[in-house]
Amino acid sequence: MAEHAHSTPASTRAAESRAHILAALIAPFLIALAIFSLGTPDPVTTGHPTAIEAVR
């Protein structure tokens, strides 16, 4: 066994913890956004190509 097996600085552990919490909060939002965008109709197939021209 290593002599200093648990010698990770507290600031490093805190940064890892914050990153994990942030990922846990952002992931469901991105999944919901992807599901919502799949449900919206494509402007070209619905006959509204002017919506694309406005984006350009």
N, CA, C and O of each residue as an XYZ file, in Angstrom:
224
protein
N       0.837     -1.186      0.000
C       0.000      0.000      0.000
C       0.883      1.252      0.000
O       1.987      1.268      0.545
N       0.363      2.263     -0.616
C       1.107      3.519     -0.653
C       1.043      4.197      0.696
O       0.058      4.100      1.429
N       2.122      4.882      0.995
C       2.192      5.561      2.288
C       1.224      6.746      2.354
O       0.640      7.015      3.404
N       1.058      7.443      1.247
C       0.173      8.619      1.199
C      -0.980      8.366      0.223
O      -1.171      9.126     -0.727
N      -1.719      7.332      0.452
C      -2.789      6.944     -0.480
C      -3.924      7.957     -0.508
O      -4.575      8.119     -1.540
N      -4.175      8.637      0.593
C      -5.287      9.584      0.680
C      -4.760     11.000      0.884
O      -5.205     11.709      1.787
N      -3.819     11.407      0.049
C      -3.210     12.714      0.235
C      -3.657     13.725     -0.817
O      -2.918     14.665     -1.109
N      -4.842     13.558     -1.391
C      -5.360     14.522     -2.356
C      -5.745     15.793     -1.614
O      -6.462     15.731     -0.615
N      -5.277     16.946     -2.089
C      -5.623     18.206     -1.422
C      -7.131     18.456     -1.414
O      -7.848     18.050     -2.329
N      -7.587     19.121     -0.378
C      -9.021     19.382     -0.233
C      -9.545     20.237     -1.375
O     -10.677     20.038     -1.815
N      -8.758     21.176     -1.865
C      -9.219     22.034     -2.955
C      -9.453     21.218     -4.229
O     -10.375     21.513     -4.990
N      -8.637     20.208     -4.463
C      -8.817     19.354     -5.633
C     -10.088     18.528     -5.505
O     -10.845     18.381     -6.464
N     -10.314     17.991     -4.315
C     -11.537     17.213     -4.096
C     -12.770     18.087     -4.222
O     -13.792     17.645     -4.745
N     -12.686     19.341     -3.741
C     -13.820     20.253     -3.834
C     -14.105     20.615     -5.288
O     -15.265     20.695     -5.692
N     -13.057     20.834     -6.072
C     -13.245     21.161     -7.488
C     -13.878     19.986     -8.228
O     -14.755     20.183     -9.069
N     -13.443     18.779     -7.923
C     -14.042     17.594     -8.541
C     -15.511     17.476     -8.171
O     -16.353     17.163     -9.012
N     -15.807     17.727     -6.913
C     -17.181     17.633     -6.440
C     -18.068     18.660     -7.138
O     -19.185     18.343     -7.546
N     -17.568     19.897     -7.277
C     -18.336     20.936     -7.973
C     -18.566     20.560     -9.430
O     -19.648     20.792     -9.969
N     -17.562     19.984    -10.064
C     -17.693     19.588    -11.460
C     -18.738     18.486    -11.621
O     -19.501     18.486    -12.587
N     -18.771     17.565    -10.690
C     -19.751     16.475    -10.760
C     -21.165     17.002    -10.529
O     -22.106     16.571    -11.195
N     -21.315     17.919     -9.600
C     -22.637     18.502     -9.335
C     -23.104     19.299    -10.542
O     -24.268     19.212    -10.932
N     -22.201     20.078    -11.139
C     -22.555     20.864    -12.312
C     -22.960     19.964    -13.472
O     -23.934     20.252    -14.168
N     -22.238     18.900    -13.681
C     -22.586     17.959    -14.750
C     -23.934     17.306    -14.471
O     -24.718     17.080    -15.393
N     -24.207     17.004    -13.207
C     -25.483     16.380    -12.852
C     -26.651     17.340    -13.056
O     -27.776     16.896    -13.289
N     -26.408     18.633    -12.975
C     -27.470     19.609    -13.196
C     -27.647     19.944    -14.669
O     -28.768     20.199    -15.111
N     -26.570     19.949    -15.432
C     -26.640     20.333    -16.837
C     -27.129     19.190    -17.719
O     -27.845     19.432    -18.691
N     -26.762     17.966    -17.407
C     -27.115     16.818    -18.258
C     -28.622     16.682    -18.474
O     -29.036     16.522    -19.622
N     -29.464     16.736    -17.446
C     -30.911     16.614    -17.701
C     -31.454     17.752    -18.560
O     -32.366     17.545    -19.359
N     -30.902     18.942    -18.400
C     -31.329     20.078    -19.222
C     -31.002     19.823    -20.687
O     -31.836     20.073    -21.557
N     -29.813     19.336    -20.969
C     -29.428     19.054    -22.349
C     -30.251     17.915    -22.948
O     -30.596     17.948    -24.129
N     -30.561     16.923    -22.144
C     -31.394     15.823    -22.625
C     -32.797     16.327    -22.948
O     -33.361     15.976    -23.984
N     -33.361     17.146    -22.064
C     -34.692     17.702    -22.314
C     -34.688     18.596    -23.551
O     -35.643     18.582    -24.328
N     -33.631     19.365    -23.737
C     -33.521     20.222    -24.912
C     -33.458     19.389    -26.191
O     -34.069     19.750    -27.197
N     -32.732     18.290    -26.157
C     -32.636     17.414    -27.320
C     -33.990     16.781    -27.636
O     -34.378     16.691    -28.801
N     -34.702     16.348    -26.614
C     -36.023     15.736    -26.830
C     -36.999     16.768    -27.375
O     -37.790     16.467    -28.269
N     -36.948     17.976    -26.843
C     -37.842     19.034    -27.326
C     -37.539     19.386    -28.777
O     -38.457     19.589    -29.571
N     -36.266     19.460    -29.123
C     -35.915     19.828    -30.496
C     -36.289     18.733    -31.478
O     -36.535     19.021    -32.650
N     -36.337     17.486    -31.034
C     -36.784     16.403    -31.909
C     -38.281     16.506    -32.190
O     -38.763     16.034    -33.220
N     -39.002     17.122    -31.272
C     -40.448     17.231    -31.435
C     -40.889     18.394    -32.284
O     -42.048     18.442    -32.697
N     -39.996     19.348    -32.564
C     -40.390     20.491    -33.374
C     -40.294     20.128    -34.853
O     -39.351     19.443    -35.250
N     -41.234     20.565    -35.671
C     -41.205     20.215    -37.085
C     -40.112     20.968    -37.840
O     -39.722     22.071    -37.457
N     -39.635     20.366    -38.893
C     -38.629     20.970    -39.748
C     -39.305     22.024    -40.617
O     -40.314     21.718    -41.253
N     -38.790     23.261    -40.672
C     -39.462     24.303    -41.454
C     -39.524     23.994    -42.950
O     -40.464     24.418    -43.623
N     -38.561     23.280    -43.472
C     -38.563     22.984    -44.902
C     -39.651     21.972    -45.236
O     -40.371     22.144    -46.219
N     -39.779     20.935    -44.442
C     -40.777     19.910    -44.739
C     -42.194     20.378    -44.444
O     -43.142     19.824    -45.001
N     -42.371     21.380    -43.586
C     -43.711     21.879    -43.283
C     -44.137     22.999    -44.214
O     -45.266     23.479    -44.123
N     -43.244     23.428    -45.120
C     -43.621     24.463    -46.076
C     -43.348     25.869    -45.603
O     -43.953     26.811    -46.114
N     -42.450     26.047    -44.635
C     -42.100     27.379    -44.145
C     -40.612     27.659    -44.343
O     -39.893     27.837    -43.359
N     -40.137     27.701    -45.564
C     -38.707     27.939    -45.783
C     -38.277     29.358    -45.435
O     -37.081     29.624    -45.321
N     -39.228     30.274    -45.264
C     -38.852     31.648    -44.899
C     -38.255     31.693    -43.508
O     -37.491     32.607    -43.197
N     -38.585     30.732    -42.666
C     -38.001     30.693    -41.325
C     -36.501     30.454    -41.401
O     -35.745     30.948    -40.564
N     -36.076     29.707    -42.391
C     -34.638     29.463    -42.557
C     -33.953     30.716    -43.082
O     -32.837     31.029    -42.666
N     -34.600     31.434    -43.986
C     -34.017     32.650    -44.531
C     -33.822     33.692    -43.446
O     -32.864     34.462    -43.504
N     -34.695     33.735    -42.470
C     -34.568     34.701    -41.381
C     -33.347     34.378    -40.522
O     -32.733     35.284    -39.959
N     -32.992     33.112    -40.416
C     -31.841     32.728    -39.606
C     -30.542     33.067    -40.307
O     -29.567     33.452    -39.660
N     -30.516     32.930    -41.623
C     -29.304     33.237    -42.378
C     -28.996     34.684    -42.249
O     -28.008     35.157    -42.811
